[in-house]
Amino acid sequence: MELANKDLFYGKDGDLAGADKESQEVSMLALDLLQSALVHVNTLLVQQVLADPKWADTLTDADRRALSPLFWTHVNPYGRFELDMNRRLDLDLTARDAVPRPRAPEGRPAVLG
C-alpha cells in the first residue's frame, strides 16, 4: 500500500502537506480511513471469488496463502465518480460464509476474528 499512497494521497510527492501539525494529522487520518475502506472492499471482492466453486477447486493452498486485499490497480483516482447515496454497492455479504476458515494446529481451536 505504500506505493499506492502517492497516487491516493494528493500531497507534494506523497508527503504530508499542511501549514500546521493539526492539518497534517487530519490528512494522515483521512489517508488511513481511505486505505482501510479500500482493504475492506477488496476483502469482500476476494471473498466473492473464493465463494465460487470453480475457483475453490482451482486454487491451491499456496494460491490461497498468496491472496491479499492490498491491491489497488482497479482504483482510478483521476476520474469522475458518480456517488448515489440511495444505492448500496452490490457486494454479496453472504459469500463470506462460503469461504474456508483458517486452519488451526492439531488439537487447538481456530481463532476466528
Residue frames relative to the residue before (quaternion, step in Angstrom):
aa qw qx qy qz dx dy dz
M 1.0000 0.0000 0.0000 0.0000 0.00 0.00 0.00
E 0.5193 0.6645 -0.4140 0.3425 3.54 1.18 -0.47
L 0.6655 0.4866 -0.3088 0.4743 3.59 0.96 -0.81
A 0.6250 0.5504 -0.3362 0.4399 3.57 1.09 -0.64
N 0.5393 0.6498 -0.4038 0.3520 3.58 1.11 -0.58
K 0.6576 0.5193 -0.3235 0.4396 3.58 0.95 -0.79
D 0.6957 0.4395 -0.2786 0.4953 3.59 1.08 -0.65
L 0.7076 0.4643 -0.2628 0.4633 3.56 1.02 -0.78
F 0.7502 0.3513 -0.1929 0.5258 3.56 1.08 -0.65
Y 0.2527 -0.7811 0.5568 0.1261 3.53 -0.62 1.15
G 0.3102 0.7103 -0.5709 0.2707 3.53 0.00 1.29
K 0.6570 -0.4621 0.3723 0.4649 3.53 -1.23 -0.17
D 0.8277 -0.1540 0.0348 0.5385 3.56 -0.36 1.29
G 0.6929 -0.4799 0.2732 0.4636 3.58 1.07 0.71
D 0.5213 0.6204 -0.4226 0.4058 3.59 1.28 0.08
L 0.5597 -0.5847 0.4598 0.3653 3.54 -1.20 0.49
A 0.1158 -0.7829 0.6093 0.0490 3.52 -0.83 1.02
G 0.3656 0.7166 -0.5444 0.2374 3.55 -1.12 0.54
A 0.5510 -0.6442 0.4307 0.3097 3.49 -1.16 0.69
D 0.8170 0.1182 -0.0398 0.5630 3.57 1.06 -0.65
K 0.7168 -0.4618 0.3173 0.4150 3.53 -1.31 0.24
E 0.6459 0.5429 -0.3281 0.4248 3.60 0.98 -0.81
S 0.6737 0.4768 -0.3089 0.4725 3.61 0.90 -0.81
Q 0.6203 0.5178 -0.3431 0.4789 3.59 1.08 -0.63
E 0.6444 0.5204 -0.3200 0.4599 3.58 1.01 -0.79
V 0.6439 0.5072 -0.3184 0.4761 3.59 0.97 -0.81
S 0.6355 0.5243 -0.3234 0.4654 3.58 1.00 -0.79
M 0.6660 0.4973 -0.3008 0.4676 3.57 0.94 -0.87
L 0.6548 0.5015 -0.3145 0.4699 3.59 0.97 -0.80
A 0.6338 0.5182 -0.3310 0.4693 3.60 1.04 -0.73
L 0.6417 0.5108 -0.3184 0.4753 3.59 1.00 -0.79
D 0.6395 0.5201 -0.3178 0.4686 3.58 0.99 -0.82
L 0.6515 0.5073 -0.3089 0.4719 3.60 0.96 -0.83
L 0.6475 0.5139 -0.3122 0.4681 3.58 0.97 -0.84
Q 0.6566 0.5001 -0.3103 0.4716 3.60 0.94 -0.84
S 0.6532 0.5140 -0.3167 0.4569 3.60 0.94 -0.84
A 0.6551 0.5017 -0.3117 0.4711 3.58 0.96 -0.83
L 0.6459 0.5204 -0.3161 0.4606 3.58 0.98 -0.83
V 0.6608 0.4897 -0.3072 0.4787 3.60 0.93 -0.85
H 0.6335 0.5317 -0.3364 0.4504 3.61 1.00 -0.76
V 0.6762 0.4727 -0.2921 0.4837 3.59 0.85 -0.93
N 0.6417 0.5157 -0.3257 0.4650 3.61 0.97 -0.79
T 0.6212 0.5340 -0.3395 0.4624 3.60 1.02 -0.75
L 0.6547 0.5011 -0.3114 0.4726 3.59 0.95 -0.83
L 0.6427 0.5165 -0.3227 0.4647 3.59 1.02 -0.77
V 0.6513 0.5011 -0.3127 0.4764 3.60 0.95 -0.84
Q 0.6421 0.5243 -0.3242 0.4558 3.59 0.99 -0.79
Q 0.6105 0.5391 -0.3521 0.4611 3.59 1.07 -0.67
V 0.6528 0.4998 -0.3128 0.4756 3.57 0.96 -0.84
L 0.6871 0.4910 -0.2899 0.4503 3.59 0.88 -0.91
A 0.6301 0.5388 -0.3390 0.4447 3.60 1.15 -0.50
D 0.5684 0.5819 -0.3820 0.4387 3.59 1.23 -0.34
P 0.4661 -0.7130 0.4428 0.2799 3.63 -0.59 1.11
K 0.5916 0.5775 -0.3707 0.4231 3.60 1.07 -0.67
W 0.7012 0.4395 -0.2666 0.4939 3.59 0.92 -0.88
A 0.6051 0.5663 -0.3604 0.4281 3.59 1.02 -0.72
D 0.6999 0.4456 -0.2659 0.4908 3.59 1.05 -0.72
T 0.6689 0.5252 -0.2900 0.4390 3.59 1.15 -0.59
L 0.7012 0.4869 -0.2764 0.4414 3.59 0.91 -0.93
T 0.3308 -0.7193 0.5781 0.1973 3.54 -1.02 0.85
D 0.6833 -0.4458 0.3564 0.4553 3.58 -1.28 0.07
A 0.6353 0.5249 -0.3286 0.4615 3.59 1.02 -0.77
D 0.6222 0.5304 -0.3359 0.4677 3.59 1.04 -0.76
R 0.6712 0.5002 -0.2998 0.4576 3.58 0.90 -0.91
R 0.6446 0.5141 -0.3238 0.4641 3.59 1.01 -0.77
A 0.6842 0.4982 -0.2825 0.4514 3.59 1.08 -0.65
L 0.5126 0.6492 -0.4269 0.3653 3.60 1.21 -0.25
S 0.0387 0.7891 -0.6097 0.0635 3.54 -1.02 0.84
P 0.3843 -0.7172 0.5244 0.2509 3.60 -1.03 0.69
L 0.5315 0.6564 -0.3904 0.3665 3.60 1.27 0.15
F 0.4337 0.6553 -0.5071 0.3540 3.58 0.81 0.99
W 0.0659 -0.8218 0.5659 0.0098 3.54 -1.11 0.61
T 0.3681 0.7589 -0.4751 0.2505 3.59 1.23 0.25
H 0.6347 0.5259 -0.3321 0.4586 3.60 1.21 -0.34
V 0.5565 0.6068 -0.3865 0.4155 3.60 1.28 -0.08
N 0.1433 -0.7704 0.6176 0.0675 3.56 -0.96 0.91
P 0.1282 -0.8500 0.5052 0.0762 3.62 0.10 1.21
Y 0.7079 0.4794 -0.2635 0.4467 3.59 1.19 -0.26
G 0.5842 0.6093 -0.3645 0.3932 3.59 1.25 -0.04
R 0.5370 -0.5704 0.4979 0.3721 3.51 -1.36 -0.15
F 0.1409 -0.8038 0.5765 0.0420 3.53 -0.87 0.97
E 0.2475 -0.7393 0.6096 0.1438 3.54 -0.91 0.97
L 0.1176 -0.8043 0.5817 0.0297 3.56 -0.66 1.12
D 0.0752 -0.7832 0.6172 0.0078 3.54 -0.68 1.15
M 0.2443 -0.8139 0.5146 0.1145 3.57 -0.22 1.28
N 0.6278 0.5304 -0.3377 0.4587 3.60 1.27 -0.11
R 0.7193 0.3766 -0.2264 0.5381 3.57 1.30 -0.02
R 0.3502 -0.7396 0.5380 0.2024 3.56 -0.95 0.87
L 0.5736 -0.5351 0.4744 0.3996 3.54 -1.29 0.30
D 0.4237 -0.7000 0.5123 0.2608 3.56 -1.02 0.75
L 0.2389 0.7490 -0.5695 0.2400 3.55 0.34 1.31
D 0.3240 -0.7585 0.5374 0.1760 3.55 -0.64 1.15
L 0.2107 -0.8235 0.5175 0.0980 3.56 -0.16 1.29
T 0.5683 0.5778 -0.3998 0.4282 3.59 1.22 -0.13
A 0.5037 0.6686 -0.4198 0.3508 3.61 1.22 -0.31
R 0.6138 0.5804 -0.3662 0.3904 3.61 1.01 -0.65
D 0.6054 0.5583 -0.3608 0.4377 3.59 1.18 -0.45
A 0.6839 0.4839 -0.2808 0.4683 3.59 1.18 -0.49
V 0.5510 0.6170 -0.3919 0.4025 3.57 1.26 -0.23
P 0.4947 -0.6617 0.4640 0.3196 3.61 -0.84 0.89
R 0.4396 -0.6943 0.5150 0.2439 3.55 -1.07 0.83
P 0.6078 -0.5453 0.4067 0.4097 3.60 -1.17 0.41
R 0.4228 -0.6922 0.5265 0.2546 3.52 -1.12 0.68
A 0.2792 -0.7459 0.5834 0.1593 3.53 -1.11 0.76
P 0.5987 -0.5400 0.4286 0.4077 3.60 -1.18 0.42
E 0.6865 -0.4930 0.3406 0.4118 3.56 -1.19 0.55
G 0.8458 0.1936 -0.1524 0.4731 3.54 -0.94 0.94
R 0.6914 0.4162 -0.2859 0.5167 3.60 1.24 0.05
P 0.4645 -0.6807 0.4816 0.2984 3.60 -0.95 0.78
A 0.5154 -0.6243 0.4861 0.3292 3.56 -1.17 0.65
V 0.3468 -0.7137 0.5699 0.2133 3.55 -1.05 0.79
L 0.1108 -0.8001 0.5888 0.0301 3.57 -0.61 1.16
G 0.2601 -0.8056 0.5177 0.1240 3.55 -0.90 0.94
